[in-house]
Amino acid sequence: MKRLQKGLGLLLKDLKIAIPALLVFGLYSLTANLFLPRYCPFVLLTGLPCAGCGMTRATILLFRGRIVESLVMHPMAPSYVLLAIAYGLFKYVLFIDTKSLKSLLVFVLVTTMVVYGIRMFLVFPNQVPMVYYDGNLLVRLLETVLSR
């Protein structure tokens, strides 16, 4: 019972610290979903998919048991899910220092960038989510400047 209380106490403490970030994220999500044509700020600015494009959809597909579709949407989604589970277990259940996961996180981030490069080379711009958004801010700015 004491372990459960300790774990819940740590979780509540971390959530309290994260409140400002969660509020900013929630406000952006609400604004983006109501008023913007795309959710991802990188896509809105450049028109190019970011390294994480498709991650949310891939994670949802993974949780629904649609593993192949998840991997097609974003091959790195299972890595992030496993890393999040490991972090939660280490910190809130086993009370192991999470710094030991740092090198694994770096590996997953570097691998994500490599996968991004491969996806940009192999499937961009013909496969969702690796598509080009031509209504991006940079194109609109260039059109405005060049039309003067």
PADREN-885913 format. One record per residue: residue number from 1; x, y, z of N, C-alpha, C, O, CB in turn. Coordinates in steps of 0.2 Angstrom, whole numbers, plus 2048, in hexadecimal, padded with zeros to 3 digits. Glycine has a CB too. Layout:
! residues N
 seq n_c1 n_c2 n_c3 ca_c1 ca_c2 ca_c3 c_c1 c_c2 c_c3 o_c1 o_c2 o_c3 cb_c1 cb_c2 cb_c3
 NUM    X    Y    Z     X     Y     Z    X    Y    Z    X    Y    Z     X     Y     Z
...
! end
This chain:
! residues 148
 seq n_c1 n_c2 n_c3 ca_c1 ca_c2 ca_c3 c_c1 c_c2 c_c3 o_c1 o_c2 o_c3 cb_c1 cb_c2 cb_c3
   1  804  7FA  800   800   800   800  804  806  800  803  80B  7FD   7FB   800   806
   2  80A  806  804   80E   80C   804  812  80D  7FD  813  813  7FB   814   80B   809
   3  813  808  7FA   816   808   7F3  811  80C  7EE  813  810  7EA   818   801   7F0
   4  80B  80A  7EF   806   80D   7EB  805  814  7EC  804  818  7E8   7FF   809   7EB
   5  805  816  7F3   804   81D   7F5  80A  821  7F2  80A  827  7F0   804   81D   7FC
   6  810  81E  7F3   816   821   7F1  816  823  7E9  818  828  7E7   81D   81D   7F2
   7  814  81E  7E5   814   81E   7DE  80E  823  7DC  810  827  7D8   812   817   7DB
   8  809  823  7DF   803   828   7DE  806  82F  7E0  804  834  7DC   7FD   826   7E1
   9  809  830  7E5   80C   836   7E7  811  839  7E2  810  83F  7E1   80F   835   7EE
  10  815  835  7E0   81A   837   7DB  816  839  7D4  818  83E  7D1   81F   832   7D9
  11  811  835  7D2   80E   837   7CC  80A  83E  7CD  80A  842  7C9   809   831   7CB
  12  807  83F  7D3   803   845   7D4  808  84B  7D4  806  850  7D2   7FF   845   7DA
  13  80E  84A  7D7   813   84F   7D7  815  851  7D0  815  857  7CF   819   84D   7DC
  14  816  84C  7CC   818   84D   7C5  813  851  7C1  814  855  7BD   81A   847   7C2
  15  80D  84E  7C2   807   852   7BF  806  859  7C1  805  85D  7BC   801   84E   7C0
  16  807  85A  7C7   807   861   7C9  80C  866  7C6  80B  86B  7C4   807   861   7D1
  17  812  863  7C5   817   867   7C2  816  868  7BB  818  86D  7B8   81E   863   7C3
  18  812  863  7B8   811   863   7B0  80B  867  7AF  809  868  7A9   810   85C   7AE
  19  807  86A  7B4   801   86D   7B2  802  873  7AD  7FE  874  7A8   7FE   870   7B9
  20  807  877  7AE   808   87D   7A9  809  87A  7A2  806  87D  79D   80E   881   7AB
  21  80D  875  7A1   80E   872   79A  808  86F  798  806  870  792   814   86D   79B
  22  804  86B  79C   7FE   868   79A  7F9  86D  798  7F5  86C  793   7FB   864   79F
  23  7F9  873  79B   7F4   878   799  7F6  87C  793  7F1  87D  78E   7F4   87E   79F
  24  7FC  87D  791   7FE   87F   78B  7FD  87B  785  7FA  87C  780   806   881   78B
  25  7FE  874  787   7FD   86F   782  7F5  86F  780  7F3  86E  77B   7FF   868   784
  26  7F1  86F  786   7EA   86E   785  7E7  874  781  7E3  874  77D   7E7   86E   78B
  27  7EA  87A  782   7E8   880   77F  7EA  880  778  7E6  882  773   7EB   887   782
  28  7F0  87E  776   7F2   87D   76F  7EE  878  76C  7EB  879  766   7FA   87B   76F
  29  7EC  872  76F   7E8   86D   76C  7E1  870  76A  7DF  86E  764   7E8   867   770
  30  7DE  873  76F   7D8   876   76D  7D8  87B  768  7D4  87B  763   7D5   879   774
  31  7DD  880  768   7DD   885   763  7DE  882  75C  7DB  883  757   7E3   88A   764
  32  7E3  87D  75C   7E5   87A   755  7DF  876  752  7DE  876  74C   7EB   875   756
  33  7DB  872  757   7D6   86E   754  7D0  873  752  7CC  871  74E   7D4   869   75A
  34  7CF  878  755   7CA   87D   753  7CB  881  74D  7C7  883  749   7C8   881   759
  35  7D1  884  74D   7D3   889   749  7D8  888  743  7D9  88C  73E   7D5   88F   74C
  36  7DC  883  744   7E2   882   73F  7E0  87C  73B  7DD  877  73D   7E8   881   743
  37  7E3  87D  734   7E2   877   730  7E6  871  731  7E4  86B  72F   7E3   879   729
  38  7EB  871  735   7EF   86C   737  7F1  86D  73E  7F1  872  741   7F6   86B   732
  39  7F3  867  742   7F4   867   749  7FC  869  74A  7FD  86D  74E   7F2   861   74C
  40  800  866  746   807   866   747  80A  86D  745  809  86F  73F   80B   861   743
  41  80D  870  74A   810   877   748  815  877  743  816  87B  73F   813   87A   74E
  42  819  871  743   81E   871   73D  81B  870  736  81E  873  732   823   86A   73F
  43  816  86C  736   812   86C   730  80F  872  72E  80F  874  728   80D   866   730
  44  80C  876  732   809   87C   731  80E  881  72E  80D  886  72A   806   87F   737
  45  814  881  731   81A   886   72F  81D  884  729  81E  888  724   81F   886   735
  46  81F  87E  728   823   87C   722  81F  878  71D  821  878  717   829   877   724
  47  81A  875  71F   816   870   71A  819  869  71A  816  865  717   816   873   713
  48  81E  868  71D   822   861   71D  81F  85E  723  81E  861  729   829   862   71D
  49  81F  857  723   81D   853   729  823  853  72E  829  854  72C   81C   84C   727
  50  822  853  734   827   853   739  829  84C  73B  826  847  738   825   857   740
  51  82E  84B  73F   831   844   741  82B  840  745  82B  83A  745   837   845   745
  52  827  844  748   822   841   74C  81B  840  748  816  83E  74B   821   844   752
  53  81A  843  742   814   842   73F  811  83B  73E  815  837  73C   815   845   738
  54  80B  83A  741   808   834   741  809  830  747  806  82B  748   80B   830   73B
  55  80D  833  74C   80E   82F   752  807  82E  756  806  829  759   813   833   756
  56  803  833  757   7FD   833   75B  7F9  82E  758  7F6  829  75B   7F9   83A   75B
  57  7F8  82E  751   7F3   829   74E  7F6  822  74E  7F3  81D  74F   7F3   82B   746
  58  7FD  822  74E   800   81B   74E  7FF  818  755  7FE  812  756   808   81C   74D
  59  800  81C  75A   7FF   81A   761  7F8  818  762  7F6  812  766   801   820   766
  60  7F3  81B  760   7EC   819   760  7EB  813  75D  7E7  80E  760   7E7   81F   75E
  61  7ED  812  757   7ED   80C   753  7F0  806  757  7ED  800  757   7F0   80C   74C
  62  7F6  807  75A   7F9   802   75E  7F5  800  764  7F4  7FA  765   800   805   761
  63  7F2  805  768   7EE   803   76D  7E7  7FF  76B  7E4  7FC  76F   7EC   809   771
  64  7E5  800  765   7DF   7FD   762  7E1  7F6  75F  7DD  7F2  75D   7DC   801   75D
  65  7E8  7F4  760   7EA   7EE   75E  7EB  7ED  756  7EC  7E8  753   7E5   7E8   75F
  66  7EB  7F3  753   7EC   7F3   74C  7F4  7F4  74A  7F6  7FA  748   7E8   7F8   748
  67  7F8  7F0  74C   7FF   7F0   74C  802  7F2  746  806  7F7  745   802   7EA   74F
  68  800  7EF  740   803   7F0   73A  802  7F7  737  806  7FB  735   801   7EB   735
  69  7FB  7F9  738   7F9   800   736  7FD  805  73B  7FF  80A  738   7F2   801   737
  70  7FE  804  741   802   808   745  809  809  743  80B  80F  742   802   805   74C
  71  80C  804  741   813   804   73F  814  808  738  819  80B  737   816   7FD   73E
  72  80E  807  734   80E   80B   72D  80E  812  72F  811  816  72C   809   808   729
  73  809  814  734   808   81B   735  80E  81E  738  810  824  736   802   81C   73A
  74  811  81B  73D   818   81D   740  81B  817  743  819  815  748   817   823   745
  75  821  815  740   824   80F   742  827  80F  749  829  80A  74D   82A   80D   73E
  76  828  815  74C   82B   816   753  826  817  758  828  817  75E   82F   81D   753
  77  820  816  757   81B   817   75C  81B  812  762  81B  814  768   814   816   759
  78  81C  80B  760   81D   806   765  823  808  76A  823  807  770   81E   800   762
  79  829  80B  767   82E   80D   76B  82D  812  771  82F  811  776   834   80F   767
  80  829  817  76F   827   81C   773  822  819  779  822  81B  77E   824   822   770
  81  81E  815  776   819   812   77B  81D  80E  780  81B  80F  786   814   80E   778
  82  821  80A  77E   825   806   783  82A  80A  787  82A  808  78D   82A   801   77F
  83  82C  80F  785   830   814   789  82C  817  78E  82E  818  794   834   819   784
  84  826  819  78C   822   81C   791  820  817  797  81F  819  79C   81B   81F   78E
  85  81E  811  795   81D   80C   799  822  80B  79E  822  80A  7A4   81A   806   796
  86  828  80A  79B   82E   809   79F  830  80F  7A4  831  80E  7AA   835   808   79B
  87  82F  815  7A2   830   81B   7A6  82B  81A  7AC  82D  81B  7B2   82F   821   7A2
  88  824  819  7AA   81F   819   7B0  821  813  7B5  820  814  7BB   818   817   7AD
  89  823  80D  7B2   824   808   7B7  82B  80A  7BB  82A  809  7C1   826   802   7B3
  90  830  80C  7B8   836   80E   7BC  834  813  7C1  836  812  7C7   83B   811   7B7
  91  831  818  7BF   830   81E   7C4  82A  81D  7C9  82B  81E  7CF   82E   824   7C0
  92  825  81A  7C7   81F   81A   7CB  81D  813  7CF  819  813  7D3   819   81C   7C8
  93  821  80E  7CC   81F   807   7CF  825  804  7D2  825  802  7D8   81D   803   7C9
  94  82B  804  7CE   831   801   7D1  836  806  7D5  83A  804  7D8   835   7FE   7CB
  95  834  80D  7D4   838   812   7D7  840  811  7D5  844  812  7D9   838   812   7DE
  96  841  810  7CF   848   810   7CC  849  817  7C9  845  81A  7C6   849   80A   7C7
  97  84F  819  7C9   851   81F   7C6  850  81F  7BF  853  81A  7BB   859   821   7C8
  98  84D  824  7BC   84B   824   7B5  850  826  7B0  850  826  7AA   845   828   7B4
  99  856  829  7B3   85C   82B   7AF  85F  825  7AB  862  826  7A6   861   82E   7B4
 100  85E  81F  7AD   860   819   7AA  85C  819  7A3  85F  815  79F   85F   813   7AE
 101  857  81C  7A2   853   81C   79C  855  821  797  853  821  791   84C   81C   79D
 102  859  826  799   85B   82B   795  85F  829  78F  85D  82B  789   860   830   799
 103  863  824  78F   867   822   789  862  81E  784  863  81F  77E   86D   81D   78B
 104  85D  81B  787   858   818   783  854  81D  77F  852  81C  779   854   813   787
 105  852  822  783   84E   828   780  852  82B  77A  850  82C  775   84D   82D   785
 106  859  82C  77B   85D   82F   776  85D  82A  770  85D  82D  76A   864   830   779
 107  85E  824  771   85E   81F   76C  857  81F  768  857  81F  762   85F   818   76E
 108  852  81F  76B   84B   820   768  84A  826  764  848  826  75E   845   81F   76D
 109  84D  82C  767   84C   832   763  851  832  75D  84E  834  758   84E   838   768
 110  857  830  75D   85B   82F   758  858  82B  752  858  82C  74C   862   82D   75A
 111  856  825  755   852   820   750  84C  823  74D  84B  822  747   850   81A   754
 112  849  827  750   843   82B   74D  845  830  748  842  830  743   83F   82F   753
 113  84B  833  749   84D   837   743  850  834  73D  84F  836  738   853   83C   746
 114  853  82E  73E   855   82A   739  84F  827  735  84E  827  72F   859   824   73B
 115  84A  825  739   843   822   736  840  828  732  83D  827  72C   83E   820   73B
 116  840  82E  735   83D   834   731  841  835  72A  83E  836  725   83E   83A   735
 117  847  835  72A   84B   835   724  849  830  71F  848  832  719   853   835   725
 118  849  82A  721   847   824   71D  840  825  71A  83F  824  714   847   81E   721
 119  83B  827  71F   834   828   71C  834  82E  717  830  82E  713   830   82A   722
 120  838  834  719   838   839   714  83A  837  70D  838  839  708   83C   83F   717
 121  83F  833  70D   842   830   707  83E  82B  703  83D  82C  6FD   849   82D   708
 122  83B  827  707   837   821   704  82F  823  702  82D  821  6FD   837   81B   708
 123  82C  827  707   825   827   706  822  82E  705  81D  82F  703   821   824   70C
 124  826  833  707   824   83A   706  824  83C  6FF  828  83A  6FB   829   83F   70A
 125  81F  83F  6FD   819   842   700  812  83E  6FE  80D  841  6FE   818   849   6FE
 126  813  837  6FD   80E   833   6FB  80A  82F  700  805  82C  6FE   810   82F   6F5
 127  80C  82F  706   809   82A   70B  808  82E  711  80C  831  714   80D   824   70C
 128  801  82E  714   800   831   71A  803  82E  71F  803  828  720   7F8   831   71B
 129  806  831  724   806   839   725  80C  83D  722  80C  843  723   806   83A   72D
 130  810  839  71E   815   83D   71B  813  840  715  816  83F  70F   81B   837   719
 131  80F  845  715   80C   849   710  80E  850  710  810  853  716   805   848   70F
 132  80E  854  70B   810   85B   70B  809  85F  70C  804  85E  708   813   85D   704
 133  80A  864  710   804   869   711  806  86F  70D  80A  873  710   802   86A   718
 134  802  871  708   804   877   704  801  87D  707  803  883  704   802   876   6FD
 135  7FD  87D  70C   7FB   883   70F  7FF  886  714  7FD  889  719   7F4   882   711
 136  805  884  714   80A   885   71A  80B  88D  71A  80B  890  715   810   881   71A
 137  80E  88F  720   80F   896   721  815  899  71D  815  89E  71A   811   897   728
 138  81A  895  71C   820   897   718  81E  898  710  820  89D  70E   825   892   718
 139  81A  894  70E   818   894   707  814  89B  706  814  89F  701   814   88E   704
 140  80F  89C  70B   80B   8A2   70B  80F  8A8  70B  80D  8AD  708   806   8A1   710
 141  814  8A8  710   818   8AE   711  81C  8AF  70A  81D  8B5  708   81D   8AD   716
 142  81F  8AA  707   823   8AB   701  81E  8AD  6FB  820  8B2  6F8   826   8A4   6FF
 143  818  8AB  6FB   814   8AD   6F6  812  8B5  6F7  811  8B8  6F2   80D   8A9   6F6
 144  811  8B7  6FD   810   8BE   6FF  815  8C2  6FD  815  8C7  6FA   80E   8BE   706
 145  81C  8C0  6FF   821   8C4   6FD  823  8C5  6F6  824  8CA  6F3   828   8C1   701
 146  822  8BF  6F2   824   8BF   6EB  81E  8C2  6E7  820  8C4  6E1   824   8B8   6E9
 147  818  8C3  6EA   813   8C6   6E6  813  8CE  6E6  80F  8D1  6E3   80C   8C4   6E8
 148  818  8D0  6EA   818   8D8   6EB  81C  8DB  6E6  81D  8E1  6E5   81B   8DA   6F2
! end
